[in-house]
Amino acid sequence: MSLNISRVLHALVPHSLHARLVIGISLGWLVLVAAIILVASRSGDQLAGQANRAHLEYEAELIARHIEEAVAVRIDALQRLAGRVPQDPVQSPGQTAALLDENVGLMALFDALVVISADGEVLADIPELVGRRGLDVSDREYFRYMRHVRRPYVSEPFTGAASDAPLVMVAVPILAEGEFRGMLGGVVSVEDGSFFAGLRRIRIGNAGFAGLATASGLVLSHPNHELVMRPVPGAETHPELDLALSGWEGASEGRLVDGTPALQAYRQVWSANWVVGVYLPRNQMMVPVKAFLRQQQWVGLITVLLMLPLLWLGLKLLLRPLHRLERHIARVARGAAKRVDPRTGMRELQQVADTFNSLEQQREQAKSLLQDRQAFLDAVLDSSPTGLFICNLRGQIVYLNPALHNLTGYDLGDYRDWEIFEHLHVDEINDVRDLWRHTLETGRPFSRQMRYHAANGQLLWLELNVSRVTDDGRPLGYVGTVKDITDSRQREALQRWEAEHDPLTGLLNRRGFERRLEEALVEWKKAGTPSALLMFDLDHFKPINDRGGHALGDEMLRRIAQVLAWEVRNSDHVARQGGDEFAVLLPSCSLNQAQRLAEKLRQAISEIYVEHEDSTYHVTMSMGLTGLLESDEDIETVLARADAASYRAKAAGRNRIVDAVERSD
């Protein structure tokens, strides 16, 4: 059997050197063309991904900026109109309605305008809608926010009581002498309004599109109308979208709702607490690359077909000296000649050398083409707006692009022994070096947010991602990207502080205080660490607001907050629960220590005063004190016990401290 196969193969292989050379060179040319197409495919895939990622991020930034500007224009228009609303719109409904009619031009920005009283009643609207005027909206989220915060606000989507349609309210407060007199709202329809209609019409290429969702996870705009006002997909299937809802911005690969692989970019609309998403299906992203590859395949095929006859003729001419040598050897074999002319032999060797030089020239042309592509890729790296660097397998930097140099101010020579973490913040050096050594040992990706000293002395927050580069499983080195996240980190820190602090006093608000009380209760259950809770409200505070106004009352609250901050320990937590209610959490504090501090606070607060029109106002406090008990399962129990003790202190004559634990005993 094996003998028969060998005979077949021997019969198929040409016996002519000329034919073998033609076939061999043709096959070599085909392999070269295929290699070039393969390299072009991989390079095109990478370049298309980078280009489309940058394009999507740019589109998302433009859309987010446009929405920010649109929201700002609408808030500015509402604020100007709010300044002309009568100081008491409840007493002047006709004048208020007339003012809206005079400003009907604002309907180019909104689908409706409403004026709402301080009690939450709709006093006027344009255009008039049956059932809207006189409607009580005091329980609406946007009205409660406006009444307490008194700042411009873009609401969460809600269903209109009169229109029964999904709406968004852009609201500004109506203030008179510092008092809340109501609010002016611009209503935007989620389904039919022009505000969102333009966004739904945006297309990126043939199938790419833009979407908009609230940070709470509700779809506001999407080309698929059925998805509007529905929750966004969860983190299990769309982790990038879940990160974007938490404040992340950037681009990555993921999937659409129907599972289609897609490139996606996200940007935040901070003024409205919205998230813009731009999506491009991966199959559309690869359309130009596939078209380019098809074109190259046809060019390669046509080139091979054209070169075959030329190659056949050229080889025949080049091999003619060998044929002459063959004839001369045959003449010697026949006895017609006595010897082989050595000159004939040298000429044939020179022809072989010339043929080799011709093939070498073709190889150099192919090499030049590959070098041109490498130069193109180097140019792409140098022009990339993202900071990029390349490390060898020992972790030494061998290349960094201009974007990274512009970001940090350092060039390649500024790194001692090319050390990548040369300029880290001192608090992060050890942790980052350990993680980096782990990456060098295992090849796993490195991802870290870190503080970094720029050449100009500025402390930057950088996001660093490093991945190992391999070729057929063989490691070649590491490539890293660097992103400046300083602004986003600062915004996040400010937002976290504002979310847990009272804007008037700077003390913790109820939310921040309850979180720290939760931590103290967990520590008590886990390690038995005692903590004490003081809760009190102010006695005789109402006359200050009634006679001196809210400004005088606010001044008294600020002074009390200052005294509380001075008197407690650095580890204690002081909060304004709301109105004139305060609370103090004393971690790692016994009841005896807490009673001494409570008496100290009572005495200090009784000495605080404010003056107004030759009158001096003092306040005292009625305080409830409690420690953590074994039976406490949640903070509501602890708060209720301290609050009840505070009420008993007020009922007992004010300006005193009641121990809730002693009463329960």
PADOMI-848997 format. One record per residue (C-alpha): residue number from 0; x, y, z. Coordinates in nm, 3 decimals. Layout:
N
   seq         x         y         z
   NUM         X         Y         Z
...
END
This chain:
665
   seq         x         y         z
     0     0.000     0.000     0.000
     1     0.275     0.245     0.099
     2     0.462     0.158    -0.220
     3     0.164     0.248    -0.435
     4     0.127     0.588    -0.259
     5     0.495     0.661    -0.318
     6     0.453     0.584    -0.688
     7     0.153     0.813    -0.716
     8     0.337     1.100    -0.548
     9     0.641     1.041    -0.768
    10     0.421     1.055    -1.075
    11     0.260     1.382    -0.967
    12     0.589     1.563    -0.900
    13     0.730     1.716    -1.221
    14     1.065     1.578    -1.335
    15     1.164     1.902    -1.505
    16     1.376     2.144    -1.301
    17     1.210     2.428    -1.489
    18     0.861     2.313    -1.389
    19     0.967     2.251    -1.032
    20     1.113     2.601    -1.003
    21     0.799     2.756    -1.152
    22     0.576     2.563    -0.912
    23     0.801     2.630    -0.612
    24     0.830     3.005    -0.675
    25     0.457     3.031    -0.742
    26     0.379     2.856    -0.413
    27     0.625     3.083    -0.233
    28     0.455     3.388    -0.380
    29     0.115     3.257    -0.268
    30     0.248     3.202     0.087
    31     0.392     3.554     0.091
    32     0.065     3.706    -0.026
    33    -0.126     3.504     0.234
    34     0.114     3.619     0.509
    35     0.073     3.982     0.406
    36    -0.305     3.947     0.407
    37    -0.295     3.779     0.750
    38    -0.079     4.058     0.895
    39    -0.307     4.316     0.736
    40    -0.608     4.137     0.887
    41    -0.468     4.142     1.237
    42    -0.339     4.495     1.209
    43    -0.666     4.614     1.056
    44    -0.862     4.450     1.337
    45    -0.654     4.627     1.601
    46    -0.657     4.961     1.420
    47    -1.032     4.938     1.356
    48    -1.090     4.862     1.724
    49    -0.873     5.153     1.839
    50    -1.018     5.395     1.585
    51    -1.379     5.298     1.659
    52    -1.318     5.309     2.035
    53    -1.177     5.662     2.009
    54    -1.462     5.761     1.775
    55    -1.730     5.624     2.011
    56    -1.573     5.799     2.311
    57    -1.569     6.122     2.110
    58    -1.934     6.075     2.004
    59    -2.038     5.998     2.363
    60    -1.852     6.308     2.487
    61    -2.021     6.528     2.224
    62    -2.366     6.392     2.307
    63    -2.313     6.427     2.683
    64    -2.184     6.781     2.638
    65    -2.482     6.867     2.417
    66    -2.724     6.734     2.680
    67    -2.538     6.923     2.956
    68    -2.571     7.244     2.754
    69    -2.938     7.174     2.678
    70    -3.012     7.119     3.048
    71    -2.816     7.433     3.140
    72    -3.010     7.640     2.884
    73    -3.342     7.518     3.023
    74    -3.244     7.577     3.385
    75    -3.117     7.926     3.300
    76    -3.444     8.009     3.120
    77    -3.650     7.883     3.415
    78    -3.441     8.081     3.666
    79    -3.492     8.402     3.472
    80    -3.865     8.339     3.459
    81    -3.877     8.238     3.826
    82    -3.734     8.577     3.918
    83    -4.045     8.743     3.765
    84    -4.303     8.522     3.935
    85    -4.501     8.713     4.205
    86    -4.348     8.671     4.552
    87    -4.665     8.503     4.671
    88    -4.803     8.313     4.368
    89    -5.088     8.171     4.577
    90    -5.232     8.521     4.620
    91    -5.179     8.615     4.255
    92    -5.286     8.315     4.043
    93    -5.412     8.531     3.758
    94    -5.089     8.728     3.740
    95    -4.890     8.404     3.751
    96    -5.094     8.250     3.468
    97    -5.055     8.568     3.262
    98    -4.679     8.557     3.313
    99    -4.670     8.204     3.170
   100    -4.876     8.317     2.869
   101    -4.629     8.601     2.808
   102    -4.342     8.353     2.798
   103    -4.501     8.103     2.563
   104    -4.173     8.111     2.369
   105    -4.028     7.880     2.632
   106    -4.246     7.604     2.487
   107    -3.967     7.561     2.232
   108    -3.765     7.420     2.523
   109    -4.037     7.239     2.720
   110    -4.356     7.047     2.656
   111    -4.530     7.231     2.942
   112    -4.465     7.491     3.214
   113    -4.616     7.475     3.564
   114    -4.606     7.696     3.872
   115    -4.645     7.509     4.201
   116    -4.713     7.664     4.540
   117    -4.508     7.608     4.855
   118    -4.771     7.353     4.961
   119    -4.739     7.151     4.641
   120    -5.051     7.273     4.453
   121    -5.028     7.340     4.079
   122    -5.135     7.706     4.045
   123    -5.085     7.763     3.672
   124    -4.981     7.570     3.365
   125    -4.926     7.620     2.994
   126    -5.058     7.469     2.782
   127    -5.360     7.409     3.003
   128    -5.432     7.042     3.062
   129    -5.756     6.922     3.217
   130    -5.692     6.796     3.569
   131    -5.346     6.949     3.607
   132    -5.432     7.288     3.760
   133    -5.510     7.241     4.130
   134    -5.328     6.905     4.138
   135    -5.147     6.822     4.464
   136    -4.788     6.716     4.391
   137    -4.648     6.755     4.744
   138    -4.564     6.384     4.754
   139    -4.362     6.397     4.431
   140    -3.990     6.336     4.459
   141    -3.897     6.654     4.268
   142    -4.118     6.876     4.489
   143    -3.977     6.732     4.812
   144    -3.626     6.789     4.682
   145    -3.705     7.144     4.576
   146    -3.869     7.232     4.909
   147    -3.572     7.108     5.114
   148    -3.269     7.175     4.889
   149    -3.393     7.479     4.691
   150    -3.157     7.433     4.400
   151    -3.225     7.363     4.031
   152    -3.301     6.998     3.979
   153    -3.372     6.747     3.701
   154    -3.611     6.487     3.838
   155    -3.630     6.113     3.804
   156    -3.884     6.003     3.538
   157    -4.241     5.984     3.667
   158    -4.590     5.927     3.527
   159    -4.792     6.247     3.502
   160    -5.114     6.237     3.706
   161    -5.301     6.446     3.449
   162    -5.137     6.331     3.125
   163    -5.071     5.968     3.225
   164    -4.746     5.989     3.027
   165    -4.382     5.945     3.137
   166    -4.231     6.285     3.213
   167    -3.916     6.452     3.346
   168    -3.941     6.775     3.546
   169    -3.673     7.046     3.522
   170    -3.741     7.258     3.831
   171    -3.611     7.576     3.993
   172    -3.725     7.724     4.328
   173    -3.929     8.042     4.371
   174    -3.775     8.230     4.662
   175    -3.869     8.552     4.834
   176    -3.645     8.697     5.106
   177    -3.482     8.358     5.147
   178    -3.816     8.176     5.196
   179    -3.945     7.900     4.974
   180    -4.263     8.024     4.796
   181    -4.298     7.746     4.545
   182    -4.131     7.620     4.231
   183    -4.133     7.673     3.855
   184    -4.111     7.355     3.652
   185    -4.050     7.276     3.289
   186    -4.210     6.945     3.187
   187    -4.031     6.731     2.927
   188    -4.212     6.433     2.775
   189    -3.996     6.122     2.767
   190    -4.182     5.958     2.477
   191    -4.296     6.250     2.260
   192    -4.082     6.548     2.364
   193    -3.829     6.701     2.127
   194    -3.562     6.688     2.401
   195    -3.527     6.310     2.368
   196    -3.647     6.270     2.007
   197    -3.323     6.409     1.863
   198    -3.118     6.163     2.066
   199    -3.323     5.867     1.939
   200    -3.250     5.970     1.579
   201    -2.872     5.963     1.624
   202    -2.704     5.685     1.424
   203    -2.339     5.582     1.425
   204    -2.275     5.434     1.083
   205    -2.550     5.200     0.967
   206    -2.640     5.020     1.289
   207    -2.476     5.217     1.572
   208    -2.695     5.426     1.798
   209    -2.705     5.630     2.120
   210    -2.906     5.569     2.437
   211    -2.976     5.758     2.759
   212    -3.057     5.624     3.105
   213    -3.087     5.762     3.456
   214    -2.818     5.677     3.710
   215    -3.089     5.483     3.894
   216    -3.112     5.248     3.594
   217    -3.419     5.359     3.396
   218    -3.406     5.394     3.013
   219    -3.495     5.746     2.893
   220    -3.409     5.722     2.524
   221    -3.348     5.426     2.293
   222    -3.418     5.357     1.925
   223    -3.629     5.062     2.038
   224    -3.934     5.242     2.175
   225    -4.037     4.937     2.378
   226    -3.731     4.973     2.604
   227    -3.811     5.332     2.711
   228    -3.903     5.366     3.081
   229    -3.785     5.011     3.149
   230    -3.495     4.911     3.377
   231    -3.158     4.863     3.211
   232    -3.015     4.507     3.195
   233    -2.838     4.383     3.510
   234    -2.467     4.358     3.591
   235    -2.467     3.983     3.517
   236    -2.515     4.039     3.142
   237    -2.400     4.401     3.103
   238    -2.125     4.474     3.362
   239    -1.994     4.778     3.172
   240    -2.338     4.944     3.184
   241    -2.360     4.867     3.556
   242    -2.024     5.039     3.608
   243    -2.143     5.339     3.407
   244    -2.450     5.372     3.632
   245    -2.204     5.402     3.924
   246    -2.013     5.687     3.759
   247    -1.760     5.511     3.533
   248    -1.676     5.667     3.196
   249    -1.493     5.499     2.913
   250    -1.521     5.248     2.629
   251    -1.519     4.870     2.624
   252    -1.652     4.569     2.439
   253    -1.981     4.418     2.553
   254    -2.319     4.309     2.421
   255    -2.643     4.477     2.317
   256    -2.977     4.385     2.473
   257    -3.029     4.115     2.208
   258    -2.685     3.966     2.277
   259    -2.508     4.111     1.971
   260    -2.135     4.180     2.043
   261    -2.075     4.554     2.029
   262    -1.827     4.826     2.114
   263    -1.976     5.070     2.365
   264    -1.878     5.403     2.524
   265    -2.028     5.580     2.822
   266    -2.023     5.939     2.947
   267    -2.194     6.098     3.247
   268    -2.440     6.392     3.234
   269    -2.372     6.511     3.587
   270    -2.618     6.801     3.594
   271    -2.911     6.564     3.533
   272    -2.763     6.245     3.688
   273    -2.798     6.066     3.350
   274    -2.570     5.830     3.160
   275    -2.512     5.852     2.782
   276    -2.428     5.528     2.603
   277    -2.311     5.497     2.241
   278    -2.311     5.151     2.079
   279    -2.160     5.012     1.760
   280    -2.217     4.643     1.665
   281    -1.889     4.463     1.613
   282    -1.993     4.325     1.274
   283    -2.036     4.682     1.146
   284    -1.700     4.780     1.298
   285    -1.528     4.510     1.090
   286    -1.699     4.596     0.758
   287    -1.416     4.827     0.631
   288    -1.150     4.575     0.736
   289    -1.326     4.287     0.559
   290    -1.370     4.496     0.246
   291    -1.000     4.584     0.252
   292    -0.904     4.216     0.295
   293    -1.127     4.108     0.007
   294    -0.966     4.371    -0.209
   295    -0.618     4.250    -0.111
   296    -0.713     3.888    -0.184
   297    -0.825     3.978    -0.536
   298    -0.510     4.187    -0.591
   299    -0.293     3.896    -0.474
   300    -0.476     3.644    -0.692
   301    -0.458     3.864    -1.003
   302    -0.089     3.932    -0.937
   303    -0.013     3.560    -0.916
   304    -0.206     3.484    -1.235
   305    -0.027     3.762    -1.424
   306     0.313     3.657    -1.301
   307     0.283     3.287    -1.394
   308     0.351     3.325    -1.772
   309     0.617     3.587    -1.708
   310     0.780     3.363    -1.449
   311     0.769     3.065    -1.687
   312     0.943     3.258    -1.965
   313     1.197     3.416    -1.732
   314     1.301     3.086    -1.577
   315     1.330     2.924    -1.919
   316     1.571     3.196    -2.029
   317     1.764     3.182    -1.702
   318     1.805     2.804    -1.726
   319     1.927     2.804    -2.089
   320     2.296     2.795    -1.982
   321     2.220     2.484    -1.778
   322     2.065     2.325    -2.083
   323     2.374     2.410    -2.285
   324     2.583     2.252    -2.011
   325     2.357     1.947    -2.026
   326     2.407     1.918    -2.401
   327     2.781     1.957    -2.366
   328     2.790     1.686    -2.097
   329     2.582     1.467    -2.327
   330     2.832     1.524    -2.611
   331     3.114     1.418    -2.377
   332     2.910     1.115    -2.279
   333     2.863     1.031    -2.648
   334     3.228     1.088    -2.713
   335     3.167     1.385    -2.943
   336     3.372     1.608    -2.710
   337     3.667     1.535    -2.492
   338     3.594     1.764    -2.204
   339     3.339     2.003    -2.051
   340     3.420     2.358    -2.127
   341     3.479     2.511    -1.779
   342     3.378     2.855    -1.909
   343     3.039     2.716    -1.984
   344     3.019     2.593    -1.628
   345     3.115     2.938    -1.486
   346     2.858     3.114    -1.698
   347     2.583     2.884    -1.571
   348     2.693     2.941    -1.210
   349     2.679     3.315    -1.274
   350     2.326     3.273    -1.409
   351     2.230     3.085    -1.091
   352     2.380     3.369    -0.891
   353     2.183     3.622    -1.094
   354     1.861     3.423    -1.034
   355     1.933     3.417    -0.663
   356     1.991     3.792    -0.665
   357     1.657     3.835    -0.839
   358     1.479     3.632    -0.569
   359     1.666     3.823    -0.300
   360     1.544     4.147    -0.451
   361     1.186     4.019    -0.426
   362     1.244     3.925    -0.060
   363     1.375     4.274     0.012
   364     1.065     4.423    -0.145
   365     0.846     4.211     0.082
   366     1.061     4.310     0.382
   367     1.030     4.677     0.286
   368     0.652     4.639     0.275
   369     0.651     4.489     0.624
   370     0.880     4.767     0.752
   371     0.642     5.024     0.607
   372     0.355     4.864     0.798
   373     0.565     4.861     1.116
   374     0.642     5.230     1.065
   375     0.269     5.292     1.020
   376     0.191     5.110     1.346
   377     0.464     5.311     1.526
   378     0.307     5.631     1.392
   379    -0.032     5.521     1.525
   380     0.118     5.464     1.873
   381     0.287     5.805     1.866
   382    -0.035     5.982     1.763
   383    -0.262     5.801     2.010
   384    -0.433     6.039     2.261
   385    -0.410     5.764     2.527
   386    -0.090     5.728     2.730
   387     0.088     5.409     2.618
   388     0.412     5.239     2.722
   389     0.589     4.911     2.648
   390     0.793     4.707     2.896
   391     1.025     4.414     2.842
   392     0.981     4.089     3.035
   393     1.188     4.230     3.324
   394     0.944     4.520     3.371
   395     1.173     4.786     3.224
   396     1.019     5.059     3.008
   397     1.151     5.050     2.651
   398     0.897     5.287     2.490
   399     0.647     5.554     2.592
   400     0.437     5.761     2.354
   401     0.405     6.143     2.344
   402     0.061     6.133     2.513
   403     0.214     5.974     2.825
   404     0.503     6.220     2.819
   405     0.258     6.513     2.798
   406     0.053     6.368     3.085
   407     0.336     6.307     3.335
   408     0.607     6.540     3.204
   409     0.864     6.256     3.198
   410     1.041     6.102     2.902
   411     1.218     5.766     2.878
   412     1.542     5.899     3.024
   413     1.371     6.020     3.344
   414     1.311     5.665     3.469
   415     1.599     5.522     3.672
   416     1.679     5.179     3.525
   417     1.354     5.233     3.328
   418     1.157     5.165     3.649
   419     0.787     5.204     3.570
   420     0.683     5.312     3.922
   421     0.968     5.558     3.979
   422     0.742     5.851     4.073
   423     0.464     5.684     4.274
   424     0.312     5.842     4.584
   425     0.505     5.714     4.887
   426     0.195     5.555     5.046
   427     0.138     5.329     4.747
   428     0.490     5.223     4.650
   429     0.501     4.894     4.845
   430     0.154     4.768     4.743
   431     0.198     4.858     4.377
   432     0.547     4.705     4.357
   433     0.417     4.377     4.506
   434     0.133     4.362     4.253
   435     0.370     4.442     3.969
   436     0.613     4.165     4.074
   437     0.317     3.926     4.081
   438     0.229     4.028     3.724
   439     0.587     3.975     3.605
   440     0.597     3.629     3.766
   441     0.255     3.505     3.651
   442     0.178     3.710     3.340
   443    -0.163     3.808     3.475
   444    -0.303     4.151     3.379
   445    -0.216     4.442     3.607
   446    -0.489     4.699     3.683
   447    -0.462     4.972     3.944
   448    -0.568     5.327     4.026
   449    -0.281     5.515     4.191
   450    -0.147     5.853     4.290
   451     0.147     5.971     4.082
   452     0.379     6.274     4.105
   453     0.405     6.455     3.770
   454     0.721     6.638     3.670
   455     0.558     6.976     3.750
   456     0.488     6.867     4.108
   457     0.118     6.800     4.055
   458    -0.027     6.489     4.221
   459    -0.228     6.295     3.965
   460    -0.470     6.005     3.997
   461    -0.389     5.761     3.716
   462    -0.563     5.443     3.602
   463    -0.302     5.193     3.484
   464    -0.376     4.874     3.290
   465    -0.096     4.642     3.177
   466    -0.126     4.319     2.977
   467     0.132     4.067     2.860
   468     0.188     4.043     2.483
   469     0.250     3.696     2.343
   470     0.320     3.546     2.002
   471     0.188     3.187     1.968
   472     0.206     3.149     2.345
   473     0.561     3.294     2.372
   474     0.574     3.608     2.594
   475     0.728     3.911     2.425
   476     0.675     4.187     2.682
   477     0.406     4.407     2.833
   478     0.196     4.692     2.696
   479     0.022     4.938     2.925
   480    -0.233     5.219     2.898
   481    -0.247     5.519     3.132
   482    -0.556     5.733     3.186
   483    -0.581     6.054     3.390
   484    -0.874     6.014     3.633
   485    -0.781     6.303     3.866
   486    -1.095     6.504     3.792
   487    -1.331     6.208     3.830
   488    -1.171     6.105     4.162
   489    -1.210     6.458     4.297
   490    -1.573     6.470     4.185
   491    -1.642     6.133     4.344
   492    -1.486     6.243     4.676
   493    -1.694     6.563     4.677
   494    -2.013     6.374     4.593
   495    -1.948     6.121     4.869
   496    -1.894     6.404     5.120
   497    -2.208     6.592     5.011
   498    -2.417     6.275     5.026
   499    -2.343     6.232     5.398
   500    -2.314     6.589     5.530
   501    -2.552     6.869     5.616
   502    -2.486     7.169     5.387
   503    -2.571     7.428     5.656
   504    -2.353     7.307     5.944
   505    -2.105     7.075     5.777
   506    -2.201     6.802     6.024
   507    -2.307     6.454     5.923
   508    -2.661     6.423     5.795
   509    -2.899     6.145     5.894
   510    -2.773     5.912     5.623
   511    -2.405     5.949     5.715
   512    -2.477     5.923     6.087
   513    -2.685     5.605     6.053
   514    -2.408     5.440     5.850
   515    -2.156     5.506     6.128
   516    -2.403     5.385     6.391
   517    -2.441     5.064     6.188
   518    -2.062     5.019     6.201
   519    -2.055     5.078     6.576
   520    -2.333     4.821     6.630
   521    -2.143     4.563     6.420
   522    -1.828     4.628     6.625
   523    -2.031     4.589     6.946
   524    -2.175     4.255     6.831
   525    -1.842     4.128     6.702
   526    -1.586     4.249     6.960
   527    -1.795     4.389     7.245
   528    -1.664     4.743     7.191
   529    -1.898     4.977     7.384
   530    -2.041     5.291     7.227
   531    -2.281     5.557     7.349
   532    -2.545     5.760     7.166
   533    -2.661     6.112     7.255
   534    -2.973     6.256     7.089
   535    -3.120     6.596     7.166
   536    -3.321     6.877     7.022
   537    -3.306     7.244     7.116
   538    -3.534     7.412     7.367
   539    -3.668     7.762     7.286
   540    -3.541     7.750     6.927
   541    -3.869     7.837     6.758
   542    -3.878     8.199     6.890
   543    -3.544     8.263     6.722
   544    -3.687     8.169     6.381
   545    -4.017     8.351     6.449
   546    -3.859     8.680     6.564
   547    -3.523     8.687     6.392
   548    -3.604     8.489     6.079
   549    -3.446     8.177     5.937
   550    -3.114     8.351     5.884
   551    -3.080     8.408     6.260
   552    -3.190     8.050     6.326
   553    -2.931     7.922     6.079
   554    -2.662     8.125     6.254
   555    -2.757     7.968     6.589
   556    -2.740     7.618     6.432
   557    -2.396     7.690     6.290
   558    -2.266     7.810     6.627
   559    -2.403     7.502     6.799
   560    -2.236     7.282     6.536
   561    -1.904     7.458     6.603
   562    -1.930     7.406     6.979
   563    -2.021     7.039     6.936
   564    -1.723     6.983     6.707
   565    -1.490     7.152     6.959
   566    -1.611     6.960     7.262
   567    -1.615     6.600     7.130
   568    -1.321     6.377     7.049
   569    -1.179     6.344     6.697
   570    -1.312     5.988     6.682
   571    -1.669     6.093     6.771
   572    -1.938     6.155     6.510
   573    -2.169     6.458     6.531
   574    -2.479     6.490     6.310
   575    -2.765     6.725     6.246
   576    -3.062     6.493     6.207
   577    -3.285     6.766     6.072
   578    -3.431     7.094     6.194
   579    -3.300     7.151     6.549
   580    -3.235     6.780     6.618
   581    -2.877     6.667     6.678
   582    -2.705     6.339     6.760
   583    -2.358     6.241     6.883
   584    -2.210     5.891     6.852
   585    -1.927     5.813     7.095
   586    -1.740     5.498     6.975
   587    -1.537     5.306     7.235
   588    -1.696     5.508     7.517
   589    -1.850     5.390     7.846
   590    -2.175     5.531     7.983
   591    -1.993     5.714     8.263
   592    -1.769     5.890     8.011
   593    -2.070     5.965     7.795
   594    -2.261     6.120     8.089
   595    -1.969     6.350     8.167
   596    -1.945     6.459     7.803
   597    -2.325     6.504     7.783
   598    -2.320     6.738     8.084
   599    -2.030     6.926     7.928
   600    -2.225     6.969     7.604
   601    -2.540     7.078     7.792
   602    -2.345     7.348     7.974
   603    -2.163     7.463     7.657
   604    -2.484     7.493     7.452
   605    -2.662     7.690     7.727
   606    -2.389     7.956     7.694
   607    -2.440     8.005     7.319
   608    -2.643     8.306     7.214
   609    -2.732     8.522     6.913
   610    -2.844     8.883     6.905
   611    -3.110     9.055     6.698
   612    -3.259     9.407     6.736
   613    -3.120     9.456     7.088
   614    -3.247     9.114     7.195
   615    -3.034     8.819     7.301
   616    -3.153     8.466     7.242
   617    -3.034     8.152     7.422
   618    -3.123     7.788     7.378
   619    -3.089     7.477     7.592
   620    -3.118     7.113     7.505
   621    -3.322     6.812     7.609
   622    -3.098     6.512     7.568
   623    -3.148     6.135     7.570
   624    -2.847     5.914     7.640
   625    -2.810     5.542     7.579
   626    -2.549     5.276     7.535
   627    -2.558     4.968     7.314
   628    -2.735     4.665     7.466
   629    -2.705     4.294     7.402
   630    -3.066     4.291     7.280
   631    -3.004     4.555     7.011
   632    -3.045     4.395     6.669
   633    -3.066     4.707     6.454
   634    -2.996     5.078     6.478
   635    -3.367     5.169     6.472
   636    -3.398     5.018     6.821
   637    -3.104     5.223     6.952
   638    -3.228     5.544     6.790
   639    -3.580     5.495     6.920
   640    -3.452     5.439     7.276
   641    -3.238     5.753     7.271
   642    -3.516     5.956     7.107
   643    -3.769     5.844     7.372
   644    -3.527     5.949     7.646
   645    -3.493     6.290     7.477
   646    -3.873     6.334     7.484
   647    -3.877     6.242     7.853
   648    -3.611     6.505     7.917
   649    -3.824     6.769     7.747
   650    -4.135     6.657     7.934
   651    -3.945     6.676     8.264
   652    -3.876     7.047     8.224
   653    -3.613     7.074     7.945
   654    -3.242     7.153     7.978
   655    -3.156     6.812     8.119
   656    -3.020     6.470     8.034
   657    -3.215     6.144     8.066
   658    -3.037     5.807     8.065
   659    -3.255     5.568     7.862
   660    -3.082     5.257     7.999
   661    -3.150     5.353     8.363
   662    -3.516     5.411     8.282
   663    -3.546     5.070     8.113
   664    -3.388     4.907     8.417
END
